[in-house]
Every structure is written in structure tokens, then in C-alpha cells.
Amino acid sequence: MKMRDPRISQRKSKELLDFARAYLSEAFPNPDREACPPDDVLRSLAFNPRESEPALTEHLAACSPCFSRYSELLAELKAEQQAERSSSTWISASSKAHPVLAATALTCALFMAIGVIGLLLRGNRRPNTPPMDTNRKPSPTEPQTPTVAYSPFSLDLSTLSRVRGVEPSETKPQRLVVPASALDLTLTLPFASREGSYDLKLASEDHTFWSKSAVAHLQKGKTLLRLEADFRQIPSGNYNLEVQSSSGINLTQPVSIHGESPKGGEQKP
């Protein structure tokens, strides 16, 4: 039986590993360095291979930038430990530093040689292929909430009695009609009403359908409350618009909510 020449076997192994090294250094570009480990992890793999995780080796077999950096670190290790040896011992150094990686490179070369490299790459990122999403048109953005157009509308509450305490006024104010719309609402408060924060609510039979807070300001001798009020979801019907302040001001204006806007943009009692 003819004995195989070990020198030929060694030369073929070196050729396969050189081919695998060149292939892995270029075939898997990863310009965005997606899911790449930090440099200190690669350095730990090169200098302390027994403490590395198997997943790291799998990543090197599918990421050319990391494989190239790992090769550089192996070269540093070789220079530190075997300064007297030439660069031709890279294969030996890589095999000693991480036999699992060397086996991966050899397997890659063999599969390329027999034309079934797809089996090796299955489940990994394909070489020279950008991420799938970059080949598709961006999906339409989710529908944005339409901008609400708030229509100017005013309510004159200046004739209301500013009730302090719990006793209501004996005179009931006239009910005002308010559209069931999105309103840029301006309320004119009674004379000499203070500036500051007020709480508003739309209520019926002890049930609150809408509420909001706003700050009143003095303009040209009038105390005005201006706020955005969206009454589009309020059922048509009769309600009380209550306006209260921390200073004890308590105003109650009966209103009627309807789907169609009344004529004009201002309602007075």
C-alpha cells in the first residue's frame, strides 16, 4: 500500500486554509458592523480561546470585518510569542490559538471546492447581499391622525353671577347653543374676575362628559379664558358648562350641544 507523503498533505491543507482565510476576509462584508462584538472580546478570543463562546466563532465565520480583525490579533499574538518565526506560520498559530476556528475555515474551503457552499451559508448572512429591507421600497408610514381644525367660537359669560360658596343664583341664565365641533373656544368671564387657573367641565345629571383646565388673562379690561375644546364626541343634548377657580368663583352656564354649528361664532345669554 502506497504511503501518502505527509509534505503533500500538509501543503494541500495549507492551500485550503489560505483559500479559506482569503474567502472569509472578503466574502461577508458587514459595513454597518451589525451584531459585531467589541474589540476586547475578539482580543480575548485570540489570547484566551478556551474562555470564548461558540457563538463568537460562528459570527467570525460570517463577518469579514471581525474575521480580519481577529487575524490581526492572531498576528500580534504570534509576534509576541514567536517573534523568531516567519509569517508563514500563521496557519499553525491560528490552529493553536483556536482549533475550532481553523476547522471552520477548512470546512468552508472544502464546501466551496465541491460547489455546495450554500449549505455552509444557510442561516447566515449571504456574501455581498445587502440587508433585505434595503432592496424594498420603504413601507408606507402608519396613517397619521388628521390635523383637527379648531373653529373660533365665543361664549359670553359676563352676565353670570359669580357664586361664592354653595348657594346658587336664583336667576337661571338662558341656555346657549354650542356646536358639537372642535372649537377654539373663548369664554368672557364676569367683570373683575381674577386672572389665573380655572377648571371647566361639561356635565349632565352628575356625569361629566368633558373637562379641561385653562388660564384666564386680562385683555382690554375683560377677563378671557381661551382653550381648545373638542365636543365632536359629545352626544347632542342639554348640559351645564361649569367654570370654577381656586378663589371660589363658580359659574354655571346651561348649554345645548348640537351637531350643526349655530349661525355666527358667538353666543350670548
RAJODA-V653756 format. One record per backbone hydrogen bond with DSSP energy under -0.5 kcal/mol. CO is the residue of the C=O (numbers start at 1). NH is the residue of the N-H. Records with the same first field share a line. If there is no record, write none. Layout:
BEGIN
CO->NH / NH
END
This chain:
BEGIN
4->6
5->8 / 9
6->10
7->11
8->12
9->13
10->14
11->15
12->16
13->17
14->18
15->19
16->20
17->21
18->22
19->23
20->24
21->25
22->26
23->26 / 27
28->64
30->33
33->36
38->41 / 42
39->43
40->44
41->45
42->46
43->47
44->48
48->51
49->52
53->56 / 57
54->58
55->59
56->60
57->61
59->62
60->63
63->67
64->68
65->69
66->70
67->71
68->72
69->73
70->74
71->75
72->76
73->77
74->78
75->79
76->80
77->81
78->82
82->85
86->89
87->90
89->93
90->94
91->95
92->96
93->97
94->98
98->102
99->103
100->104
101->105
102->106
103->107
104->108
105->109
106->110
107->111
108->112
109->113
110->114
111->116
112->115
116->119 / 120
117->120 / 121
118->122
121->124
126->129
128->130
131->134 / 135
132->135
133->136
148->150
149->151
151->184
153->186
154->267
155->157 / 188
156->269
157->160
158->191
161->163
163->250
166->168
170->172
176->256
178->258
179->181
181->183 / 231
182->151
183->185 / 229
184->153
185->227
186->155
187->189 / 225
188->157
190->193
196->216
197->246
198->214
199->244
200->212
201->203 / 242
202->209 / 210
203->240
204->207
206->208
207->204 / 209
210->202
212->200
214->198
215->226
216->196
217->219 / 224
219->222
222->219 / 224
223->189
224->217 / 226
225->187
227->185 / 229
229->183 / 231
231->234
233->235
237->257
239->255
240->203 / 242
241->253
242->201
243->251
244->199
245->248
249->245
250->163
251->243
252->254
253->241
254->176
255->239
256->178
257->237
258->180
265->154
267->156
END
